[in-house]
Amino acid sequence: MCGIVGYTGTKQAYPIVIKGLKRLEYRGYDSAGIALQQNNHVTIYKKKGKVSDLEESIGTANVTGTTGIGHTRWATHGEPNDRNAHPHFSSSGKIAMIHNGIIENYLQLKSELLSKGYTFKSDTDTEVLLNFIEEIKTNNNCSLEEALRIALKRVTGAYVILMIDNENPDTIIAARKGSPLVIGVGKNEHFLGSDASPMLEYTKEVVYVNDYELAIVKPDELILKNLGNEKLTPYVQKLDIELAAIEKSGYNHFMLKEIFEQPTTIFDCLRGRLDAINGTITMSGIQQYAEQIINANRIIIIACGTSWHAGLVAEYIIEELCRINVEVEYASEFRYRNPIINEGDVILAISQSGETADTLVAIENAKTKGAIILGIVNVVGSSIARASHAGAYTHAGPEIGVASTKAFTAQLSVLMMIALKIGYLKGALSEKRYRHLLKELDMVPEKAAWILNHADAIKAIAEKYKDAGDFLYLGRGYNFAIALEGALKLKEISYIHAEGYPAAEMKHGPIALVD
């Protein structure tokens, strides 16, 4: 994933865009860049490395201008270097573009453009798409907006695109499919971002752009259209996130902060839902479809990464407490297969952001076959939340750290409550066991706090083993999924090779790796 930022208004764009990129640096940090409108001319600055490296390279250069876009990159096509960094110029040098996503048919488009004499300065799919758009604009003598609309009908893949050009000095043109885009609404100004964090200190009013929508953004106007050129009415929502939630609050790293937030986030997840004293779980979205879930032949859980591991834990929980058959699928595989989905099957989609492209496509496909879609997401108003029939929010708050921590334990908390509620309503759980598990779940925030209060003991273990080159995580039952998650975390954060295995499988191969 990459981070994108945009601003158009009456203020200087550079400081807003740079600050926004720092807030989004968790989404990509191999290069960064900005493009500014300066007197009907677009200027680009970009640099391999972090946003701070970009700032240093810009130095005292002219960064005036009230319209700008910025990008922090996590490389897909093309190695991390200055020339592959975004933004990119079109062949004429009149249009600048940033892009989050992957254009799957870029090689076909590139071949067409090469045959027409185009040359490329980077190895990215982004530059290919940009020149394809400019080619359409030139040949059809149309506006940039219309050229983008035509081009996107040929494009396969996922994208959020932001463009500025010489002909429209105060306008940002954006489009989205499969990657998130939020537009902040201010007084004679608009902000754009991959999430709301770049705009929190300027406005709390935002518009979430949907798939296959274009946005024409000016200081005093926001126009939304679909690919059929029909105008849409922007739905303005009020953010309930405070600026402090996306600051480090004295911690050295966002991930460390979010680890220590877990007693609070788990409590917030349970609050207002779990009443251990009276023996009740209140989840209106689940209650609405309780009868269908109880009578379902199977529940299919689809997710990616850490959320997939939460789904594996849920498989054990739901099968044990509800006696319903559960299958857990990688969304990235599920969407490209031809899976057997029957009317009445329950699809449980798990995603922290609610914008995971593979998961979103998978549930849309399942919905067309009559499945019931339940979403477990963290971000209110996200695409998966809107695409689901019902579900539950995890209420974990913003997660800035690259490696998911508090979102994972919040997902487990929600999934446990769902299993308890359905198991009890179905009669698969006795009153005694149901109340015992409610009480135990209610105590989890307190137990999490106890563990974190003894973090020095964990640090001592880390010091002892930090130089090991390989780790094998072993677990049985619920803890097999946790072993997979632990190995994933170590790989993500330390770049040490790690694998998770069922404990009893250690002797069937992995033991040969131990020295």
C-alpha positions in Angstrom: 0.0 0.0 0.0 1.0 3.6 -0.5 0.0 6.9 1.2 -1.6 9.7 -0.8 -2.3 13.3 0.2 -3.8 16.3 -1.6 -4.8 19.9 -0.8 -6.4 22.7 -2.7 -7.5 25.9 -1.1 -6.2 29.3 0.1 -3.4 28.1 2.3 0.1 27.1 1.2 -0.1 23.4 0.2 3.4 22.3 0.9 3.4 22.2 4.7 -0.1 20.6 4.7 1.0 17.9 2.2 4.3 17.2 4.0 2.7 16.9 7.4 0.1 14.6 5.8 2.7 12.4 4.3 4.4 12.0 7.7 1.0 10.9 9.1 0.7 8.3 6.3 4.3 7.1 6.3 3.2 3.9 7.9 1.6 3.1 4.5 5.0 3.2 2.7 8.4 4.5 3.3 10.8 3.6 0.5 10.3 6.9 -1.3 8.3 10.1 -1.2 7.4 13.0 -3.4 5.1 16.0 -3.9 3.8 18.0 -6.9 2.8 21.6 -6.6 0.9 24.0 -8.9 3.0 27.1 -9.3 1.7 29.8 -11.7 0.1 27.4 -14.2 3.1 25.1 -14.0 3.5 21.9 -12.1 6.7 21.3 -10.1 7.7 17.9 -8.8 10.1 17.0 -5.9 10.7 13.4 -5.1 13.3 11.3 -3.3 14.2 7.7 -2.3 13.8 7.2 1.4 11.6 8.7 4.1 9.6 11.9 4.0 12.4 13.5 6.1 14.8 12.7 3.2 12.5 14.4 0.8 12.3 17.5 3.0 16.1 17.6 3.3 16.5 17.3 -0.5 14.0 20.1 -1.1 15.9 22.4 1.2 15.3 26.1 0.3 13.7 25.4 -3.1 10.6 27.3 -4.1 7.6 25.4 -2.6 4.9 28.1 -2.9 1.5 27.1 -4.3 -2.0 26.5 -2.9 -2.7 23.2 -4.7 -0.5 20.1 -4.3 -0.4 16.3 -4.1 1.9 14.0 -2.2 2.8 10.3 -2.1 4.8 8.0 0.2 5.5 4.7 -1.6 5.6 1.0 -0.9 7.1 -0.4 -4.1 5.3 -2.8 -6.3 6.4 -2.2 -10.0 10.0 -0.9 -10.0 12.6 -0.9 -7.3 12.7 1.9 -4.7 14.7 4.8 -6.2 14.3 8.4 -7.2 13.1 7.8 -10.7 10.4 5.3 -9.6 9.2 7.6 -6.8 5.8 9.4 -7.3 4.6 11.8 -8.6 5.2 11.1 -12.2 5.0 13.5 -15.2 3.2 12.6 -18.3 5.2 12.5 -21.6 4.4 16.2 -22.3 5.3 17.3 -18.8 1.9 18.9 -18.3 0.2 16.4 -16.0 1.4 15.0 -12.7 0.0 11.9 -11.1 0.2 9.8 -7.9 -1.2 6.4 -7.6 -1.9 3.8 -4.9 -2.7 0.3 -6.2 -1.7 -2.0 -9.0 -2.6 -1.8 -12.7 -2.7 -5.5 -13.6 -2.8 -4.9 -17.4 -0.1 -2.3 -17.5 2.2 -4.3 -19.8 -0.5 -4.5 -22.5 -1.0 -0.7 -22.2 2.7 -0.1 -22.2 3.2 -2.2 -25.4 0.5 -0.1 -27.1 2.2 3.2 -26.1 5.6 2.0 -27.1 4.3 1.2 -30.5 3.1 4.8 -30.8 6.6 6.2 -29.9 6.2 6.8 -26.2 9.2 6.5 -23.9 9.2 5.9 -20.2 11.4 7.4 -17.4 10.4 4.9 -14.8 9.6 1.2 -14.3 6.2 1.8 -12.8 2.7 0.9 -13.9 1.7 4.5 -12.8 3.7 6.2 -15.5 2.1 3.8 -18.1 -1.4 4.7 -16.9 -0.6 8.4 -16.9 0.6 8.4 -20.5 -2.3 6.3 -21.5 -4.6 9.0 -20.1 -2.7 11.7 -21.9 -2.8 9.8 -25.2 -6.6 9.6 -24.9 -6.8 13.3 -24.0 -4.7 14.3 -27.0 -6.4 12.0 -29.5 -9.9 12.9 -28.4 -9.2 16.6 -27.8 -11.1 16.2 -24.5 -10.7 17.3 -20.9 -8.5 15.5 -18.5 -11.5 14.4 -16.5 -13.1 12.8 -19.6 -9.8 11.2 -20.6 -9.5 9.6 -17.2 -13.0 8.3 -17.4 -12.3 6.7 -20.8 -9.0 5.3 -19.6 -10.4 3.6 -16.5 -12.8 1.6 -18.6 -9.7 -0.1 -20.0 -7.9 -0.5 -16.8 -7.8 -3.8 -14.8 -6.6 -3.6 -11.1 -6.9 -1.4 -8.1 -6.2 2.3 -7.8 -6.5 5.6 -6.2 -5.4 8.3 -8.6 -4.7 12.0 -7.9 -3.8 14.3 -10.8 -3.0 18.0 -11.3 -2.2 19.6 -14.6 -1.2 23.0 -16.1 -4.6 23.8 -17.6 -6.5 23.6 -14.3 -4.3 25.3 -11.7 -6.6 24.9 -8.6 -8.1 21.5 -9.4 -7.3 18.0 -8.3 -8.9 15.2 -10.2 -9.2 11.9 -8.3 -10.6 8.4 -9.0 -10.9 5.3 -6.9 -11.3 1.5 -7.2 -10.3 -0.9 -4.5 -8.1 1.4 -2.5 -9.3 4.0 0.0 -9.9 7.7 -0.6 -11.2 10.2 1.9 -11.9 13.9 1.0 -12.0 16.4 3.8 -14.4 19.4 3.4 -13.3 22.8 4.8 -14.1 26.4 4.2 -12.9 27.2 0.7 -10.5 24.3 0.8 -10.5 20.5 0.4 -8.1 17.8 1.7 -7.5 14.3 0.2 -6.0 11.3 1.8 -5.7 7.5 2.0 -7.3 7.9 5.4 -8.5 10.8 7.5 -5.3 11.3 9.5 -3.8 14.0 7.3 -6.9 16.2 7.6 -7.9 15.7 11.3 -6.5 19.0 12.5 -8.2 21.0 9.7 -11.7 19.5 9.4 -13.9 16.8 10.9 -16.2 16.7 7.9 -15.3 14.1 5.3 -16.6 12.3 2.2 -15.7 8.6 1.6 -15.3 8.1 -2.1 -16.8 4.8 -3.4 -15.4 2.5 -6.1 -15.8 3.6 -9.7 -16.2 7.2 -8.7 -14.4 10.3 -9.9 -13.9 13.5 -7.9 -13.2 16.9 -9.3 -11.9 18.8 -6.3 -11.5 22.6 -6.2 -11.1 25.0 -3.3 -14.8 25.9 -3.2 -16.4 22.9 -5.0 -16.5 19.1 -4.8 -18.0 17.2 -7.7 -18.5 13.5 -7.6 -19.3 11.5 -10.7 -19.5 7.9 -11.7 -17.9 6.4 -14.8 -21.1 7.1 -16.7 -20.5 10.9 -16.2 -23.6 11.1 -13.9 -23.3 13.5 -11.0 -23.5 12.1 -7.5 -24.5 13.7 -4.2 -21.5 13.7 -1.8 -22.4 12.2 1.6 -20.7 14.3 4.2 -19.9 12.4 7.5 -18.6 13.7 10.8 -15.4 12.1 12.1 -15.4 11.1 15.8 -11.6 10.6 15.9 -9.5 13.0 18.0 -6.1 14.3 16.9 -4.5 12.8 20.0 -5.5 9.3 18.7 -3.0 9.5 15.8 -0.1 11.0 17.9 2.6 8.9 19.6 1.6 10.2 23.1 5.2 9.9 24.4 5.9 6.4 23.0 8.9 6.0 20.7 6.9 4.1 18.1 3.2 3.9 17.0 3.4 0.1 17.3 4.5 0.3 20.9 1.8 2.7 21.7 -0.8 0.5 20.1 0.4 -2.6 22.0 0.0 -0.7 25.3 -3.5 0.5 24.2 -4.8 -3.0 24.1 -6.4 -3.1 27.6 -8.3 0.0 26.7 -9.2 -1.1 23.1 -10.4 -4.5 24.2 -12.5 -2.9 27.0 -14.0 -0.4 24.4 -14.8 -3.3 22.2 -16.7 -5.1 24.9 -18.2 -2.0 26.4 -22.0 -1.6 25.9 -22.2 -5.2 24.5 -21.0 -7.6 27.2 -22.9 -7.6 30.5 -21.4 -10.5 32.5 -23.5 -9.8 35.6 -26.9 -10.1 33.7 -25.6 -12.7 31.3 -26.3 -10.8 28.1 -24.5 -9.8 24.8 -26.0 -7.0 22.8 -25.0 -6.9 19.2 -27.8 -5.5 17.1 -26.2 -6.3 13.7 -25.7 -9.9 14.7 -29.1 -10.2 16.3 -30.7 -9.0 13.1 -29.4 -12.1 11.3 -29.2 -14.5 14.2 -31.8 -16.9 12.8 -30.0 -17.2 9.5 -26.7 -17.7 11.2 -28.1 -20.4 13.5 -29.6 -22.3 10.6 -26.6 -21.8 8.2 -25.0 -25.0 6.9 -21.6 -23.2 7.0 -19.9 -20.0 7.8 -17.1 -18.9 5.4 -14.6 -16.5 6.9 -12.6 -14.5 4.4 -9.7 -12.2 5.3 -6.1 -11.4 4.6 -2.9 -11.3 6.8 -3.5 -10.8 10.5 -7.2 -10.7 10.0 -7.0 -14.2 8.4 -5.3 -15.4 11.6 -8.1 -14.0 13.6 -10.4 -16.0 11.3 -8.5 -19.2 12.1 -9.1 -18.6 15.8 -12.8 -17.9 15.1 -13.0 -21.2 13.3 -12.1 -23.1 16.5 -14.3 -20.9 18.6 -17.4 -21.0 16.4 -17.2 -24.8 15.7 -16.8 -25.5 19.4 -19.4 -23.1 20.8 -22.0 -23.0 18.0 -21.5 -26.4 16.3 -21.6 -24.8 12.9 -19.2 -25.8 10.1 -16.6 -23.1 9.4 -14.2 -22.6 6.5 -11.5 -20.0 6.6 -10.3 -18.6 3.2 -7.6 -16.2 2.1 -9.6 -13.5 0.3 -6.8 -13.1 -2.3 -7.4 -16.8 -3.3 -11.1 -16.9 -2.8 -11.7 -14.1 -5.3 -9.8 -15.8 -8.1 -11.3 -19.2 -7.6 -14.8 -20.4 -8.6 -15.9 -21.3 -5.0 -19.1 -23.1 -4.3 -21.4 -20.7 -2.5 -25.0 -21.6 -1.7 -27.8 -19.2 -0.9 -28.0 -18.8 2.9 -24.3 -19.4 3.4 -22.9 -16.8 5.9 -19.7 -14.9 4.8 -17.8 -13.4 7.7 -15.4 -10.7 6.3 -12.7 -9.5 8.6 -10.6 -6.4 7.9 -9.1 -3.7 10.1 -9.4 -0.9 7.5 -12.6 -2.2 5.9 -10.9 -1.4 2.6 -8.9 -4.6 1.9 -9.3 -4.9 -1.9 -9.3 -8.7 -2.2 -11.8 -9.0 0.7 -14.1 -6.4 -0.8 -14.1 -8.2 -4.2 -14.7 -11.6 -2.6 -17.7 -10.4 -0.6 -19.2 -8.7 -3.6 -19.0 -11.9 -5.6 -20.5 -13.9 -2.7 -23.3 -11.5 -2.4 -24.4 -12.1 -6.0 -24.8 -15.8 -5.1 -27.2 -15.1 -2.2 -24.8 -15.3 0.7 -25.4 -13.3 3.9 -22.4 -10.9 4.4 -21.3 -10.0 7.9 -18.5 -7.5 8.2 -16.0 -7.3 11.2 -14.2 -4.0 10.6 -12.6 -1.2 12.6 -13.2 1.9 10.4 -16.7 3.3 10.5 -18.2 3.9 7.1 -15.5 1.9 5.3 -16.3 0.0 2.0 -16.7 -3.4 3.6 -18.9 -2.0 6.3 -21.1 -0.5 3.6 -21.1 -3.6 1.4 -22.1 -5.9 4.3 -25.7 -6.8 5.3 -24.7 -6.4 8.9 -21.8 -6.9 11.3 -19.9 -5.3 14.1 -17.3 -2.6 14.5 -14.2 -3.4 16.6 -13.8 0.1 18.0 -10.0 -0.3 18.2 -9.4 3.3 17.2 -6.8 4.4 14.5 -4.0 1.9 13.9 -1.0 3.6 12.5 1.6 0.9 13.2 2.4 -1.2 10.1 2.1 -4.5 12.0 -1.4 -4.9 13.4 -1.6 -5.4 17.2 -4.7 -3.9 18.9 -6.9 -4.5 15.9 -6.1 -8.2 16.1 -7.1 -8.6 19.8 -10.2 -6.4 19.1 -11.2 -8.7 16.3 -10.8 -11.7 18.6 -13.0 -10.0 21.2 -15.8 -9.4 18.7 -15.6 -12.9 17.2 -15.8 -14.4 20.7 -18.9 -12.4 21.5 -20.5 -13.4 18.2 -19.7 -17.1 19.0 -21.1 -16.8 22.5 -24.3 -15.1 21.4 -25.0 -17.5 18.6 -24.0 -20.6 20.6 -26.3 -19.6 23.4 -29.3 -18.7 21.2 -28.8 -22.0 19.4 -28.7 -24.0 22.6 -25.3 -25.4 21.9 -24.0 -23.8 25.1 -25.3 -24.6 28.6 -26.3 -21.7 30.8 -23.4 -22.5 33.2 -20.7 -22.5 30.6 -22.1 -19.5 28.8 -22.0 -17.4 32.0 -18.6 -18.7 32.9 -17.2 -17.7 29.5 -18.9 -14.2 29.7 -17.2 -13.7 33.0 -13.8 -14.8 31.7 -14.1 -12.6 28.6 -15.0 -9.6 30.8 -11.7 -10.1 32.6 -9.5 -10.0 29.5 -8.7 -6.2 29.6 -7.5 -6.6 33.2 -5.4 -9.6 32.3 -3.9 -7.8 29.3 -3.0 -4.8 31.5 -1.2 -7.2 33.9 0.9 -8.7 31.1 1.9 -5.2 29.8 2.8 -4.1 33.4 5.4 -6.9 33.3 6.8 -5.9 29.9 10.3 -5.9 31.3 10.3 -9.7 31.5 9.3 -9.8 27.8 12.1 -7.4 26.9 14.6 -9.7 28.7 13.5 -12.6 26.5 13.8 -10.5 23.4 17.4 -9.4 24.4 18.3 -13.1 24.9 17.1 -14.3 21.5 17.4 -11.1 19.3 20.4 -12.5 17.3 18.8 -15.8 16.4 18.5 -16.3 12.6 15.4 -18.5 12.6 12.3 -18.9 14.8 9.8 -21.7 14.9 6.5 -20.8 16.6 4.5 -23.9 17.8 0.9 -24.0 19.0 -2.0 -26.4 19.3 -5.7 -25.7 18.9 -6.4 -22.0 19.3 -2.7 -21.4 19.7 -1.8 -22.7 16.3 -3.3 -19.6 14.8 -1.5 -17.5 17.4 1.8 -19.2 16.4 1.1 -18.1 12.8 0.4 -14.6 13.9 3.5 -14.5 16.1 5.7 -15.6 13.2 4.2 -13.0 10.9 4.9 -10.3 13.5 8.5 -11.3 13.9 9.0 -11.3 10.1 7.3 -7.9 9.6 9.1 -6.1 12.4 12.6 -7.7 12.7 13.1 -9.3 9.2 14.1 -12.5 10.9 12.9 -15.7 9.2 10.0 -17.2 11.2 7.4 -19.9 10.7 4.4 -21.1 12.6 3.4 -24.8 12.9 0.9 -27.0 14.7 2.9 -28.3 17.6 2.4 -32.0 16.7 3.7 -31.3 13.2 7.2 -30.3 14.5 8.5 -33.9 14.0 7.2 -34.0 10.4 9.9 -31.9 8.8 10.5 -28.6 10.7 12.7 -30.4 13.3 15.2 -31.0 10.6 15.8 -27.2 10.5 16.7 -27.0 14.2 20.5 -26.7 15.0 
